[in-house]
Amino acid sequence: MIIGYYPGWEDGFVHKDLIKLRNDGQRKKSAAKLDFDMQMLAATWPRPQFVTIKIMKGHEPLWELIREHQGVAYRIFFCVKKQEI
């Protein structure tokens, strides 16, 4: 699977937020965990391992990746189409 970002394939809201997290000294570990989750999602789809996801009922085909770290719940919404996330 290939990971792209909305609205532009190479750059989007989630990508920009991940960059901010990576540059925040207190949240670098959170960014690393989210990066790991996204890579695991791409590598193990359609049966993701080590990642917490759920379908957004009533909003299919929207999915939600959930990661809690240091008391903060991070959520990334995504769709899957063919070989693209």
C-alpha positions in Angstrom: 0.0 0.0 0.0 1.1 3.6 -0.7 0.3 6.4 1.8 -0.8 9.7 0.4 -2.0 12.9 2.1 -5.1 15.0 1.5 -5.6 17.3 -0.3 -2.3 16.9 -2.2 -0.7 13.5 -2.5 2.7 14.5 -1.2 1.5 17.2 1.2 -1.6 17.7 3.2 -3.1 18.4 6.6 -2.0 15.2 8.3 1.5 15.4 6.8 1.9 19.0 8.1 0.7 18.1 11.6 3.1 15.2 11.7 6.0 17.5 10.8 4.9 19.8 13.7 4.9 16.9 16.1 8.3 15.7 15.0 9.7 19.2 15.6 8.1 19.6 19.0 10.6 18.3 21.6 7.9 17.0 23.9 5.9 15.2 21.2 8.7 13.6 19.1 7.8 10.2 20.5 4.1 10.6 19.7 5.1 11.4 16.1 7.3 8.4 15.9 4.5 6.2 17.2 2.1 7.6 14.6 4.7 7.1 11.8 5.0 3.5 12.9 1.3 3.0 13.0 0.9 4.4 9.5 3.7 2.2 8.2 2.2 -0.9 9.8 -1.2 0.0 8.4 0.3 0.2 4.9 2.3 -3.0 5.3 -0.4 -5.2 6.8 -3.6 -3.9 5.1 -6.4 -5.4 4.9 -5.7 -7.1 8.2 -3.7 -4.4 10.1 -1.6 -5.6 13.0 -0.4 -3.6 16.0 -2.6 -0.7 14.9 -6.0 0.4 16.4 -8.4 1.3 13.6 -12.2 1.3 13.2 -14.6 2.1 10.4 -16.6 5.3 10.8 -20.2 3.9 10.9 -22.4 5.9 8.6 -19.4 7.5 6.9 -18.0 4.6 5.0 -15.4 4.3 3.4 -13.9 6.5 6.1 -11.6 4.8 8.7 -10.0 6.1 11.9 -6.6 5.3 13.2 -6.3 5.8 16.9 -3.2 6.2 19.0 -3.1 7.2 22.6 0.3 8.4 24.0 1.0 10.4 27.2 -2.6 11.1 27.9 -3.3 12.5 24.4 -5.6 10.7 21.9 -4.3 11.2 18.3 -6.7 10.4 15.5 -6.0 10.1 11.8 -8.8 9.7 9.4 -8.2 7.8 6.1 -9.8 6.0 3.2 -8.5 3.1 1.2 -8.8 2.8 -2.6 -7.1 0.0 -4.4 -3.5 0.2 -3.3 -3.6 3.7 -1.8 -4.3 4.9 1.8 
